[in-house]
């Protein structure tokens, strides 16, 4: 199982690598500030067949 995922910041376009935790549930959503531009992103993580799908949208 993966323990890292990445998303593209919706504001600045940078690829951000984040830790992911499958024990927190198969579908997760939380808000995180981009470490590059400091704008808030809503992070969506979905686990399916041992693989994580990570995406973000601007808050």
C-alpha positions in Angstrom: 0.0 0.0 0.0 1.2 3.5 -0.8 2.2 5.8 2.0 2.8 8.9 -0.2 0.7 10.6 -2.9 0.9 13.8 -4.9 -1.3 16.4 -6.3 -1.0 19.5 -8.5 -1.8 22.7 -6.7 -4.8 24.3 -8.3 -3.4 27.8 -7.7 0.3 27.7 -8.6 0.6 24.4 -10.6 3.3 22.9 -8.4 3.3 19.1 -7.7 3.1 18.6 -4.0 4.0 15.2 -2.3 2.0 14.4 0.8 1.8 11.5 3.2 -1.3 9.4 3.0 -2.9 7.1 5.6 -5.2 4.3 4.3 -6.2 3.6 7.9 -8.1 6.9 8.0 -10.7 5.4 5.6 -11.2 4.6 1.9 -12.4 8.1 1.0 -10.8 11.1 2.7 -11.2 14.9 2.3 -9.3 17.6 4.1 -8.0 21.1 3.6 -4.2 21.9 3.4 -2.3 25.0 2.5 0.1 24.6 -0.5 3.7 24.8 0.9 4.7 26.8 -2.2 2.0 29.5 -2.6 0.3 29.2 0.8 -3.2 29.0 -0.8 -5.7 26.5 0.6 -6.5 23.3 -1.3 -9.2 20.7 -0.6 -7.4 17.4 -0.9 -9.4 14.3 -1.9 -7.9 10.9 -1.4 -9.7 7.7 -2.6 -8.2 4.2 -2.1 -9.2 1.5 -4.6 -7.6 -1.9 -5.0 -4.5 -0.9 -3.0 -4.0 2.3 -5.1 -4.5 5.9 -4.0 -6.1 8.5 -6.2 -5.1 12.0 -4.9 -6.5 15.2 -6.3 -6.9 18.8 -5.1 -9.2 21.8 -5.9 -8.8 25.4 -4.7 -10.8 26.1 -1.6 
